[in-house]
């Protein structure tokens, strides 16, 4: 399933409740360049829906190299014939 980057606002203001079921949080380690794809329902099990994503981004840890600093993240949304691009 193809994904395309989506902008939901300023990075520090995006809250967990703004993510849809089609979204995925892509967390990338700057040290080893490993990317992790995290579904919103996994994050909702751990964090409150009104919490900004940037506030718990410091909790991300790379499982490959153990890096805890400067983990970058972005939001991608699934697109395809069954998903309209406008929603």
PyMOL Python script that loads the backbone (N, CA, C, O; Angstrom):
from pymol import cmd

cmd.read_pdbstr("""\
ATOM      1  N   UNK A   1       0.850  -1.176   0.000  1.00  0.00           N
ATOM      2  CA  UNK A   1       0.000   0.000   0.000  1.00  0.00           C
ATOM      3  C   UNK A   1       0.892   1.235   0.000  1.00  0.00           C
ATOM      4  O   UNK A   1       1.743   1.390   0.875  1.00  0.00           O
ATOM      5  N   UNK A   2       0.702   2.094  -0.960  1.00  0.00           N
ATOM      6  CA  UNK A   2       1.542   3.299  -1.022  1.00  0.00           C
ATOM      7  C   UNK A   2       1.142   4.331   0.026  1.00  0.00           C
ATOM      8  O   UNK A   2      -0.026   4.446   0.398  1.00  0.00           O
ATOM      9  N   UNK A   3       2.120   5.062   0.482  1.00  0.00           N
ATOM     10  CA  UNK A   3       1.912   6.122   1.462  1.00  0.00           C
ATOM     11  C   UNK A   3       2.415   7.431   0.885  1.00  0.00           C
ATOM     12  O   UNK A   3       3.324   7.447   0.055  1.00  0.00           O
ATOM     13  N   UNK A   4       1.823   8.522   1.325  1.00  0.00           N
ATOM     14  CA  UNK A   4       2.324   9.842   0.947  1.00  0.00           C
ATOM     15  C   UNK A   4       2.382  10.698   2.204  1.00  0.00           C
ATOM     16  O   UNK A   4       1.528  10.561   3.080  1.00  0.00           O
ATOM     17  N   UNK A   5       3.375  11.581   2.309  1.00  0.00           N
ATOM     18  CA  UNK A   5       3.476  12.455   3.486  1.00  0.00           C
ATOM     19  C   UNK A   5       2.269  13.374   3.585  1.00  0.00           C
ATOM     20  O   UNK A   5       1.727  13.820   2.573  1.00  0.00           O
ATOM     21  N   UNK A   6       1.858  13.651   4.811  1.00  0.00           N
ATOM     22  CA  UNK A   6       0.718  14.531   5.050  1.00  0.00           C
ATOM     23  C   UNK A   6       1.129  15.571   6.090  1.00  0.00           C
ATOM     24  O   UNK A   6       1.883  15.270   7.016  1.00  0.00           O
ATOM     25  N   UNK A   7       0.631  16.787   5.932  1.00  0.00           N
ATOM     26  CA  UNK A   7       0.900  17.860   6.881  1.00  0.00           C
ATOM     27  C   UNK A   7      -0.387  18.180   7.628  1.00  0.00           C
ATOM     28  O   UNK A   7      -1.386  18.570   7.024  1.00  0.00           O
ATOM     29  N   UNK A   8      -0.355  18.013   8.933  1.00  0.00           N
ATOM     30  CA  UNK A   8      -1.526  18.277   9.767  1.00  0.00           C
ATOM     31  C   UNK A   8      -1.416  19.581  10.538  1.00  0.00           C
ATOM     32  O   UNK A   8      -2.338  19.949  11.265  1.00  0.00           O
ATOM     33  N   UNK A   9      -0.309  20.278  10.390  1.00  0.00           N
ATOM     34  CA  UNK A   9      -0.086  21.538  11.087  1.00  0.00           C
ATOM     35  C   UNK A   9       1.356  21.630  11.527  1.00  0.00           C
ATOM     36  O   UNK A   9       2.221  20.908  11.032  1.00  0.00           O
ATOM     37  N   UNK A  10       1.608  22.538  12.475  1.00  0.00           N
ATOM     38  CA  UNK A  10       2.958  22.660  13.018  1.00  0.00           C
ATOM     39  C   UNK A  10       3.306  21.394  13.793  1.00  0.00           C
ATOM     40  O   UNK A  10       2.441  20.796  14.433  1.00  0.00           O
ATOM     41  N   UNK A  11       4.556  20.993  13.736  1.00  0.00           N
ATOM     42  CA  UNK A  11       4.976  19.730  14.331  1.00  0.00           C
ATOM     43  C   UNK A  11       4.735  19.696  15.836  1.00  0.00           C
ATOM     44  O   UNK A  11       4.376  18.649  16.374  1.00  0.00           O
ATOM     45  N   UNK A  12       4.923  20.806  16.519  1.00  0.00           N
ATOM     46  CA  UNK A  12       4.746  20.817  17.968  1.00  0.00           C
ATOM     47  C   UNK A  12       3.272  20.837  18.376  1.00  0.00           C
ATOM     48  O   UNK A  12       2.960  20.630  19.548  1.00  0.00           O
ATOM     49  N   UNK A  13       2.365  21.082  17.435  1.00  0.00           N
ATOM     50  CA  UNK A  13       0.944  21.204  17.759  1.00  0.00           C
ATOM     51  C   UNK A  13       0.111  19.996  17.334  1.00  0.00           C
ATOM     52  O   UNK A  13      -1.080  19.945  17.641  1.00  0.00           O
ATOM     53  N   UNK A  14       0.699  19.022  16.639  1.00  0.00           N
ATOM     54  CA  UNK A  14      -0.068  17.864  16.178  1.00  0.00           C
ATOM     55  C   UNK A  14      -0.349  16.953  17.368  1.00  0.00           C
ATOM     56  O   UNK A  14       0.566  16.524  18.071  1.00  0.00           O
ATOM     57  N   UNK A  15      -1.616  16.671  17.576  1.00  0.00           N
ATOM     58  CA  UNK A  15      -2.036  15.817  18.686  1.00  0.00           C
ATOM     59  C   UNK A  15      -2.365  14.421  18.157  1.00  0.00           C
ATOM     60  O   UNK A  15      -2.655  14.230  16.976  1.00  0.00           O
ATOM     61  N   UNK A  16      -2.309  13.477  19.053  1.00  0.00           N
ATOM     62  CA  UNK A  16      -2.530  12.086  18.701  1.00  0.00           C
ATOM     63  C   UNK A  16      -3.933  11.855  18.142  1.00  0.00           C
ATOM     64  O   UNK A  16      -4.121  10.991  17.286  1.00  0.00           O
ATOM     65  N   UNK A  17      -4.913  12.616  18.616  1.00  0.00           N
ATOM     66  CA  UNK A  17      -6.290  12.427  18.151  1.00  0.00           C
ATOM     67  C   UNK A  17      -6.484  12.869  16.701  1.00  0.00           C
ATOM     68  O   UNK A  17      -7.501  12.524  16.099  1.00  0.00           O
ATOM     69  N   UNK A  18      -5.550  13.615  16.124  1.00  0.00           N
ATOM     70  CA  UNK A  18      -5.649  14.053  14.734  1.00  0.00           C
ATOM     71  C   UNK A  18      -5.298  12.948  13.749  1.00  0.00           C
ATOM     72  O   UNK A  18      -5.597  13.071  12.561  1.00  0.00           O
ATOM     73  N   UNK A  19      -4.670  11.871  14.213  1.00  0.00           N
ATOM     74  CA  UNK A  19      -4.295  10.777  13.325  1.00  0.00           C
ATOM     75  C   UNK A  19      -5.510   9.914  13.024  1.00  0.00           C
ATOM     76  O   UNK A  19      -6.338   9.670  13.902  1.00  0.00           O
ATOM     77  N   UNK A  20      -5.615   9.457  11.793  1.00  0.00           N
ATOM     78  CA  UNK A  20      -6.705   8.571  11.391  1.00  0.00           C
ATOM     79  C   UNK A  20      -6.174   7.140  11.299  1.00  0.00           C
ATOM     80  O   UNK A  20      -4.985   6.891  11.502  1.00  0.00           O
ATOM     81  N   UNK A  21      -7.063   6.219  10.993  1.00  0.00           N
ATOM     82  CA  UNK A  21      -6.657   4.817  10.863  1.00  0.00           C
ATOM     83  C   UNK A  21      -5.751   4.598   9.652  1.00  0.00           C
ATOM     84  O   UNK A  21      -5.009   3.616   9.607  1.00  0.00           O
ATOM     85  N   UNK A  22      -5.803   5.498   8.676  1.00  0.00           N
ATOM     86  CA  UNK A  22      -4.955   5.380   7.481  1.00  0.00           C
ATOM     87  C   UNK A  22      -3.560   5.933   7.699  1.00  0.00           C
ATOM     88  O   UNK A  22      -2.679   5.722   6.865  1.00  0.00           O
ATOM     89  N   UNK A  23      -3.339   6.638   8.802  1.00  0.00           N
ATOM     90  CA  UNK A  23      -2.049   7.278   9.057  1.00  0.00           C
ATOM     91  C   UNK A  23      -1.071   6.307   9.700  1.00  0.00           C
ATOM     92  O   UNK A  23      -1.459   5.313  10.314  1.00  0.00           O
ATOM     93  N   UNK A  24       0.183   6.619   9.543  1.00  0.00           N
ATOM     94  CA  UNK A  24       1.251   5.876  10.194  1.00  0.00           C
ATOM     95  C   UNK A  24       2.321   6.885  10.615  1.00  0.00           C
ATOM     96  O   UNK A  24       2.651   7.800   9.861  1.00  0.00           O
ATOM     97  N   UNK A  25       2.852   6.714  11.804  1.00  0.00           N
ATOM     98  CA  UNK A  25       3.927   7.563  12.296  1.00  0.00           C
ATOM     99  C   UNK A  25       5.241   6.892  11.917  1.00  0.00           C
ATOM    100  O   UNK A  25       5.511   5.768  12.338  1.00  0.00           O
ATOM    101  N   UNK A  26       6.051   7.573  11.130  1.00  0.00           N
ATOM    102  CA  UNK A  26       7.338   7.034  10.685  1.00  0.00           C
ATOM    103  C   UNK A  26       8.424   7.668  11.542  1.00  0.00           C
ATOM    104  O   UNK A  26       8.655   8.876  11.483  1.00  0.00           O
ATOM    105  N   UNK A  27       9.086   6.837  12.337  1.00  0.00           N
ATOM    106  CA  UNK A  27      10.161   7.294  13.224  1.00  0.00           C
ATOM    107  C   UNK A  27      11.473   6.809  12.644  1.00  0.00           C
ATOM    108  O   UNK A  27      11.629   5.619  12.369  1.00  0.00           O
ATOM    109  N   UNK A  28      12.434   7.729  12.452  1.00  0.00           N
ATOM    110  CA  UNK A  28      13.708   7.400  11.830  1.00  0.00           C
ATOM    111  C   UNK A  28      14.849   7.725  12.781  1.00  0.00           C
ATOM    112  O   UNK A  28      14.885   8.793  13.391  1.00  0.00           O
ATOM    113  N   UNK A  29      15.777   6.788  12.894  1.00  0.00           N
ATOM    114  CA  UNK A  29      16.969   6.981  13.729  1.00  0.00           C
ATOM    115  C   UNK A  29      18.034   7.698  12.898  1.00  0.00           C
ATOM    116  O   UNK A  29      18.381   7.230  11.814  1.00  0.00           O
ATOM    117  N   UNK A  30      18.560   8.827  13.390  1.00  0.00           N
ATOM    118  CA  UNK A  30      19.584   9.530  12.613  1.00  0.00           C
ATOM    119  C   UNK A  30      20.936   8.830  12.624  1.00  0.00           C
ATOM    120  O   UNK A  30      21.765   9.088  11.751  1.00  0.00           O
ATOM    121  N   UNK A  31      21.178   7.953  13.592  1.00  0.00           N
ATOM    122  CA  UNK A  31      22.476   7.293  13.696  1.00  0.00           C
ATOM    123  C   UNK A  31      22.619   6.138  12.706  1.00  0.00           C
ATOM    124  O   UNK A  31      23.625   6.041  12.002  1.00  0.00           O
ATOM    125  N   UNK A  32      21.611   5.263  12.651  1.00  0.00           N
ATOM    126  CA  UNK A  32      21.721   4.087  11.785  1.00  0.00           C
ATOM    127  C   UNK A  32      20.724   4.106  10.628  1.00  0.00           C
ATOM    128  O   UNK A  32      20.717   3.183   9.814  1.00  0.00           O
ATOM    129  N   UNK A  33      19.887   5.132  10.540  1.00  0.00           N
ATOM    130  CA  UNK A  33      18.925   5.339   9.452  1.00  0.00           C
ATOM    131  C   UNK A  33      17.861   4.242   9.369  1.00  0.00           C
ATOM    132  O   UNK A  33      17.305   3.998   8.298  1.00  0.00           O
ATOM    133  N   UNK A  34      17.579   3.591  10.478  1.00  0.00           N
ATOM    134  CA  UNK A  34      16.505   2.604  10.548  1.00  0.00           C
ATOM    135  C   UNK A  34      15.172   3.331  10.699  1.00  0.00           C
ATOM    136  O   UNK A  34      15.070   4.268  11.491  1.00  0.00           O
ATOM    137  N   UNK A  35      14.149   2.914   9.951  1.00  0.00           N
ATOM    138  CA  UNK A  35      12.824   3.524  10.034  1.00  0.00           C
ATOM    139  C   UNK A  35      11.845   2.544  10.662  1.00  0.00           C
ATOM    140  O   UNK A  35      11.857   1.350  10.362  1.00  0.00           O
ATOM    141  N   UNK A  36      11.006   3.068  11.531  1.00  0.00           N
ATOM    142  CA  UNK A  36       9.975   2.285  12.184  1.00  0.00           C
ATOM    143  C   UNK A  36       8.618   2.882  11.827  1.00  0.00           C
ATOM    144  O   UNK A  36       8.456   4.103  11.818  1.00  0.00           O
ATOM    145  N   UNK A  37       7.655   2.033  11.535  1.00  0.00           N
ATOM    146  CA  UNK A  37       6.305   2.459  11.192  1.00  0.00           C
ATOM    147  C   UNK A  37       5.392   2.092  12.358  1.00  0.00           C
ATOM    148  O   UNK A  37       5.226   0.916  12.681  1.00  0.00           O
ATOM    149  N   UNK A  38       4.801   3.110  12.985  1.00  0.00           N
ATOM    150  CA  UNK A  38       3.982   2.899  14.169  1.00  0.00           C
ATOM    151  C   UNK A  38       2.541   3.310  13.847  1.00  0.00           C
ATOM    152  O   UNK A  38       2.284   4.438  13.427  1.00  0.00           O
ATOM    153  N   UNK A  39       1.617   2.383  14.048  1.00  0.00           N
ATOM    154  CA  UNK A  39       0.203   2.661  13.800  1.00  0.00           C
ATOM    155  C   UNK A  39      -0.373   3.489  14.951  1.00  0.00           C
ATOM    156  O   UNK A  39       0.084   3.366  16.088  1.00  0.00           O
ATOM    157  N   UNK A  40      -1.363   4.323  14.667  1.00  0.00           N
ATOM    158  CA  UNK A  40      -1.948   5.166  15.721  1.00  0.00           C
ATOM    159  C   UNK A  40      -2.544   4.387  16.883  1.00  0.00           C
ATOM    160  O   UNK A  40      -2.489   4.854  18.021  1.00  0.00           O
ATOM    161  N   UNK A  41      -3.112   3.212  16.628  1.00  0.00           N
ATOM    162  CA  UNK A  41      -3.722   2.466  17.726  1.00  0.00           C
ATOM    163  C   UNK A  41      -2.687   1.988  18.743  1.00  0.00           C
ATOM    164  O   UNK A  41      -3.017   1.802  19.914  1.00  0.00           O
ATOM    165  N   UNK A  42      -1.460   1.792  18.319  1.00  0.00           N
ATOM    166  CA  UNK A  42      -0.383   1.426  19.254  1.00  0.00           C
ATOM    167  C   UNK A  42      -0.076   2.610  20.172  1.00  0.00           C
ATOM    168  O   UNK A  42       0.114   2.433  21.375  1.00  0.00           O
ATOM    169  N   UNK A  43      -0.029   3.807  19.607  1.00  0.00           N
ATOM    170  CA  UNK A  43       0.243   5.003  20.405  1.00  0.00           C
ATOM    171  C   UNK A  43      -0.907   5.323  21.351  1.00  0.00           C
ATOM    172  O   UNK A  43      -0.683   5.796  22.465  1.00  0.00           O
ATOM    173  N   UNK A  44      -2.143   5.066  20.909  1.00  0.00           N
ATOM    174  CA  UNK A  44      -3.301   5.344  21.761  1.00  0.00           C
ATOM    175  C   UNK A  44      -3.371   4.403  22.964  1.00  0.00           C
ATOM    176  O   UNK A  44      -3.996   4.739  23.970  1.00  0.00           O
ATOM    177  N   UNK A  45      -2.740   3.235  22.877  1.00  0.00           N
ATOM    178  CA  UNK A  45      -2.671   2.336  24.024  1.00  0.00           C
ATOM    179  C   UNK A  45      -1.756   2.884  25.115  1.00  0.00           C
ATOM    180  O   UNK A  45      -1.940   2.580  26.294  1.00  0.00           O
ATOM    181  N   UNK A  46      -0.775   3.687  24.723  1.00  0.00           N
ATOM    182  CA  UNK A  46       0.224   4.176  25.680  1.00  0.00           C
ATOM    183  C   UNK A  46       0.021   5.614  26.122  1.00  0.00           C
ATOM    184  O   UNK A  46       0.360   5.971  27.250  1.00  0.00           O
ATOM    185  N   UNK A  47      -0.533   6.447  25.240  1.00  0.00           N
ATOM    186  CA  UNK A  47      -0.610   7.880  25.514  1.00  0.00           C
ATOM    187  C   UNK A  47      -2.043   8.384  25.365  1.00  0.00           C
ATOM    188  O   UNK A  47      -2.853   7.780  24.662  1.00  0.00           O
ATOM    189  N   UNK A  48      -2.345   9.488  26.026  1.00  0.00           N
ATOM    190  CA  UNK A  48      -3.663  10.106  25.950  1.00  0.00           C
ATOM    191  C   UNK A  48      -3.843  10.754  24.580  1.00  0.00           C
ATOM    192  O   UNK A  48      -2.886  11.263  23.998  1.00  0.00           O
ATOM    193  N   UNK A  49      -5.071  10.733  24.068  1.00  0.00           N
ATOM    194  CA  UNK A  49      -5.313  11.217  22.709  1.00  0.00           C
ATOM    195  C   UNK A  49      -5.110  12.717  22.538  1.00  0.00           C
ATOM    196  O   UNK A  49      -4.900  13.174  21.415  1.00  0.00           O
ATOM    197  N   UNK A  50      -5.166  13.500  23.619  1.00  0.00           N
ATOM    198  CA  UNK A  50      -4.996  14.951  23.522  1.00  0.00           C
ATOM    199  C   UNK A  50      -3.533  15.381  23.671  1.00  0.00           C
ATOM    200  O   UNK A  50      -3.227  16.571  23.592  1.00  0.00           O
ATOM    201  N   UNK A  51      -2.645  14.434  23.882  1.00  0.00           N
ATOM    202  CA  UNK A  51      -1.234  14.763  24.074  1.00  0.00           C
ATOM    203  C   UNK A  51      -0.559  15.027  22.726  1.00  0.00           C
ATOM    204  O   UNK A  51      -0.758  14.269  21.777  1.00  0.00           O
ATOM    205  N   UNK A  52       0.236  16.096  22.637  1.00  0.00           N
ATOM    206  CA  UNK A  52       0.975  16.350  21.388  1.00  0.00           C
ATOM    207  C   UNK A  52       2.020  15.256  21.132  1.00  0.00           C
ATOM    208  O   UNK A  52       2.635  14.744  22.067  1.00  0.00           O
ATOM    209  N   UNK A  53       2.206  14.916  19.892  1.00  0.00           N
ATOM    210  CA  UNK A  53       3.168  13.869  19.539  1.00  0.00           C
ATOM    211  C   UNK A  53       4.578  14.289  19.923  1.00  0.00           C
ATOM    212  O   UNK A  53       5.379  13.458  20.350  1.00  0.00           O
ATOM    213  N   UNK A  54       4.884  15.561  19.776  1.00  0.00           N
ATOM    214  CA  UNK A  54       6.226  16.056  20.101  1.00  0.00           C
ATOM    215  C   UNK A  54       6.561  15.851  21.579  1.00  0.00           C
ATOM    216  O   UNK A  54       7.735  15.723  21.925  1.00  0.00           O
ATOM    217  N   UNK A  55       5.556  15.818  22.457  1.00  0.00           N
ATOM    218  CA  UNK A  55       5.821  15.669  23.887  1.00  0.00           C
ATOM    219  C   UNK A  55       6.296  14.266  24.259  1.00  0.00           C
ATOM    220  O   UNK A  55       7.030  14.110  25.235  1.00  0.00           O
ATOM    221  N   UNK A  56       5.897  13.250  23.507  1.00  0.00           N
ATOM    222  CA  UNK A  56       6.392  11.908  23.813  1.00  0.00           C
ATOM    223  C   UNK A  56       7.382  11.395  22.769  1.00  0.00           C
ATOM    224  O   UNK A  56       7.750  10.221  22.793  1.00  0.00           O
ATOM    225  N   UNK A  57       7.813  12.253  21.865  1.00  0.00           N
ATOM    226  CA  UNK A  57       8.816  11.862  20.872  1.00  0.00           C
ATOM    227  C   UNK A  57      10.161  11.559  21.521  1.00  0.00           C
ATOM    228  O   UNK A  57      10.975  10.833  20.951  1.00  0.00           O
ATOM    229  N   UNK A  58      10.399  12.104  22.696  1.00  0.00           N
ATOM    230  CA  UNK A  58      11.657  11.810  23.402  1.00  0.00           C
ATOM    231  C   UNK A  58      11.670  10.390  23.968  1.00  0.00           C
ATOM    232  O   UNK A  58      12.723   9.908  24.384  1.00  0.00           O
ATOM    233  N   UNK A  59      10.525   9.715  23.991  1.00  0.00           N
ATOM    234  CA  UNK A  59      10.450   8.335  24.471  1.00  0.00           C
ATOM    235  C   UNK A  59      10.871   7.321  23.416  1.00  0.00           C
ATOM    236  O   UNK A  59      11.072   6.149  23.738  1.00  0.00           O
ATOM    237  N   UNK A  60      11.009   7.748  22.163  1.00  0.00           N
ATOM    238  CA  UNK A  60      11.355   6.826  21.086  1.00  0.00           C
ATOM    239  C   UNK A  60      12.806   6.365  21.238  1.00  0.00           C
ATOM    240  O   UNK A  60      13.704   7.171  21.480  1.00  0.00           O
ATOM    241  N   UNK A  61      13.018   5.056  21.093  1.00  0.00           N
ATOM    242  CA  UNK A  61      14.350   4.458  21.205  1.00  0.00           C
ATOM    243  C   UNK A  61      14.553   3.536  20.012  1.00  0.00           C
ATOM    244  O   UNK A  61      13.672   2.746  19.675  1.00  0.00           O
ATOM    245  N   UNK A  62      15.706   3.637  19.380  1.00  0.00           N
ATOM    246  CA  UNK A  62      16.035   2.758  18.256  1.00  0.00           C
ATOM    247  C   UNK A  62      16.367   1.371  18.800  1.00  0.00           C
ATOM    248  O   UNK A  62      17.204   1.231  19.692  1.00  0.00           O
ATOM    249  N   UNK A  63      15.711   0.356  18.263  1.00  0.00           N
ATOM    250  CA  UNK A  63      15.957  -1.015  18.722  1.00  0.00           C
ATOM    251  C   UNK A  63      17.217  -1.600  18.122  1.00  0.00           C
ATOM    252  O   UNK A  63      17.753  -2.582  18.635  1.00  0.00           O
ATOM    253  N   UNK A  64      17.696  -1.006  17.039  1.00  0.00           N
ATOM    254  CA  UNK A  64      18.901  -1.520  16.400  1.00  0.00           C
ATOM    255  C   UNK A  64      20.163  -1.040  17.108  1.00  0.00           C
ATOM    256  O   UNK A  64      21.024  -1.851  17.450  1.00  0.00           O
ATOM    257  N   UNK A  65      20.284   0.278  17.334  1.00  0.00           N
ATOM    258  CA  UNK A  65      21.523   0.820  17.891  1.00  0.00           C
ATOM    259  C   UNK A  65      21.357   1.396  19.296  1.00  0.00           C
ATOM    260  O   UNK A  65      22.349   1.735  19.940  1.00  0.00           O
ATOM    261  N   UNK A  66      20.113   1.513  19.784  1.00  0.00           N
ATOM    262  CA  UNK A  66      19.891   2.024  21.129  1.00  0.00           C
ATOM    263  C   UNK A  66      19.899   3.538  21.244  1.00  0.00           C
ATOM    264  O   UNK A  66      19.912   4.065  22.357  1.00  0.00           O
ATOM    265  N   UNK A  67      19.891   4.245  20.136  1.00  0.00           N
ATOM    266  CA  UNK A  67      19.910   5.708  20.144  1.00  0.00           C
ATOM    267  C   UNK A  67      18.609   6.247  20.745  1.00  0.00           C
ATOM    268  O   UNK A  67      17.523   5.775  20.411  1.00  0.00           O
ATOM    269  N   UNK A  68      18.726   7.230  21.626  1.00  0.00           N
ATOM    270  CA  UNK A  68      17.561   7.856  22.241  1.00  0.00           C
ATOM    271  C   UNK A  68      17.450   9.333  21.881  1.00  0.00           C
ATOM    272  O   UNK A  68      16.461   9.978  22.231  1.00  0.00           O
ATOM    273  N   UNK A  69      18.435   9.873  21.196  1.00  0.00           N
ATOM    274  CA  UNK A  69      18.494  11.308  20.959  1.00  0.00           C
ATOM    275  C   UNK A  69      18.134  11.647  19.518  1.00  0.00           C
ATOM    276  O   UNK A  69      18.557  10.966  18.584  1.00  0.00           O
ATOM    277  N   UNK A  70      17.354  12.699  19.350  1.00  0.00           N
ATOM    278  CA  UNK A  70      17.043  13.279  18.039  1.00  0.00           C
ATOM    279  C   UNK A  70      16.377  12.307  17.069  1.00  0.00           C
ATOM    280  O   UNK A  70      16.664  12.330  15.872  1.00  0.00           O
ATOM    281  N   UNK A  71      15.492  11.458  17.579  1.00  0.00           N
ATOM    282  CA  UNK A  71      14.738  10.583  16.689  1.00  0.00           C
ATOM    283  C   UNK A  71      13.762  11.461  15.912  1.00  0.00           C
ATOM    284  O   UNK A  71      12.948  12.160  16.515  1.00  0.00           O
ATOM    285  N   UNK A  72      13.832  11.433  14.604  1.00  0.00           N
ATOM    286  CA  UNK A  72      12.947  12.262  13.788  1.00  0.00           C
ATOM    287  C   UNK A  72      11.678  11.476  13.465  1.00  0.00           C
ATOM    288  O   UNK A  72      11.686  10.246  13.417  1.00  0.00           O
ATOM    289  N   UNK A  73      10.593  12.208  13.247  1.00  0.00           N
ATOM    290  CA  UNK A  73       9.330  11.550  12.921  1.00  0.00           C
ATOM    291  C   UNK A  73       8.548  12.383  11.924  1.00  0.00           C
ATOM    292  O   UNK A  73       8.719  13.598  11.814  1.00  0.00           O
ATOM    293  N   UNK A  74       7.681  11.684  11.201  1.00  0.00           N
ATOM    294  CA  UNK A  74       6.775  12.318  10.255  1.00  0.00           C
ATOM    295  C   UNK A  74       5.524  11.447  10.166  1.00  0.00           C
ATOM    296  O   UNK A  74       5.502  10.315  10.648  1.00  0.00           O
ATOM    297  N   UNK A  75       4.490  11.994   9.544  1.00  0.00           N
ATOM    298  CA  UNK A  75       3.242  11.268   9.392  1.00  0.00           C
ATOM    299  C   UNK A  75       3.004  10.994   7.913  1.00  0.00           C
ATOM    300  O   UNK A  75       3.061  11.906   7.089  1.00  0.00           O
ATOM    301  N   UNK A  76       2.739   9.736   7.581  1.00  0.00           N
ATOM    302  CA  UNK A  76       2.386   9.339   6.229  1.00  0.00           C
ATOM    303  C   UNK A  76       0.961   8.816   6.240  1.00  0.00           C
ATOM    304  O   UNK A  76       0.492   8.283   7.246  1.00  0.00           O
ATOM    305  N   UNK A  77       0.272   8.973   5.111  1.00  0.00           N
ATOM    306  CA  UNK A  77      -1.115   8.520   4.995  1.00  0.00           C
ATOM    307  C   UNK A  77      -1.239   7.574   3.807  1.00  0.00           C
ATOM    308  O   UNK A  77      -0.676   7.828   2.742  1.00  0.00           O
ATOM    309  N   UNK A  78      -1.977   6.481   3.994  1.00  0.00           N
ATOM    310  CA  UNK A  78      -2.191   5.503   2.939  1.00  0.00           C
ATOM    311  C   UNK A  78      -3.050   6.094   1.838  1.00  0.00           C
ATOM    312  O   UNK A  78      -4.045   6.766   2.107  1.00  0.00           O
ATOM    313  N   UNK A  79      -2.661   5.841   0.596  1.00  0.00           N
ATOM    314  CA  UNK A  79      -3.433   6.283  -0.564  1.00  0.00           C
ATOM    315  C   UNK A  79      -3.597   5.080  -1.497  1.00  0.00           C
ATOM    316  O   UNK A  79      -2.854   4.102  -1.410  1.00  0.00           O
ATOM    317  N   UNK A  80      -4.546   5.171  -2.354  1.00  0.00           N
ATOM    318  CA  UNK A  80      -4.791   4.099  -3.306  1.00  0.00           C
ATOM    319  C   UNK A  80      -6.185   4.236  -3.876  1.00  0.00           C
ATOM    320  O   UNK A  80      -6.885   5.202  -3.573  1.00  0.00           O
ATOM    321  N   UNK A  81      -6.596   3.294  -4.689  1.00  0.00           N
ATOM    322  CA  UNK A  81      -7.922   3.385  -5.307  1.00  0.00           C
ATOM    323  C   UNK A  81      -9.054   3.306  -4.290  1.00  0.00           C
ATOM    324  O   UNK A  81     -10.126   3.866  -4.523  1.00  0.00           O
ATOM    325  N   UNK A  82      -8.840   2.620  -3.166  1.00  0.00           N
ATOM    326  CA  UNK A  82      -9.897   2.502  -2.163  1.00  0.00           C
ATOM    327  C   UNK A  82      -9.888   3.667  -1.174  1.00  0.00           C
ATOM    328  O   UNK A  82     -10.829   3.806  -0.393  1.00  0.00           O
ATOM    329  N   UNK A  83      -8.851   4.507  -1.187  1.00  0.00           N
ATOM    330  CA  UNK A  83      -8.745   5.647  -0.294  1.00  0.00           C
ATOM    331  C   UNK A  83      -8.708   6.941  -1.104  1.00  0.00           C
ATOM    332  O   UNK A  83      -7.780   7.125  -1.892  1.00  0.00           O
ATOM    333  N   UNK A  84      -9.661   7.831  -0.946  1.00  0.00           N
ATOM    334  CA  UNK A  84      -9.576   9.117  -1.663  1.00  0.00           C
ATOM    335  C   UNK A  84      -8.472   9.985  -1.079  1.00  0.00           C
ATOM    336  O   UNK A  84      -8.195   9.903   0.118  1.00  0.00           O
ATOM    337  N   UNK A  85      -7.840  10.808  -1.893  1.00  0.00           N
ATOM    338  CA  UNK A  85      -6.734  11.641  -1.440  1.00  0.00           C
ATOM    339  C   UNK A  85      -7.190  12.816  -0.595  1.00  0.00           C
ATOM    340  O   UNK A  85      -6.399  13.348   0.184  1.00  0.00           O
ATOM    341  N   UNK A  86      -8.433  13.235  -0.723  1.00  0.00           N
ATOM    342  CA  UNK A  86      -8.878  14.457  -0.052  1.00  0.00           C
ATOM    343  C   UNK A  86      -9.202  14.252   1.421  1.00  0.00           C
ATOM    344  O   UNK A  86      -9.226  15.233   2.165  1.00  0.00           O
ATOM    345  N   UNK A  87      -9.450  13.046   1.874  1.00  0.00           N
ATOM    346  CA  UNK A  87      -9.870  12.837   3.267  1.00  0.00           C
ATOM    347  C   UNK A  87      -8.722  12.707   4.215  1.00  0.00           C
ATOM    348  O   UNK A  87      -8.930  12.528   5.415  1.00  0.00           O
TER     349      UNK A  87
END
""", "prot")
cmd.dss("prot")
cmd.show_as("cartoon", "prot")
cmd.util.cbc("prot")
cmd.orient("prot")
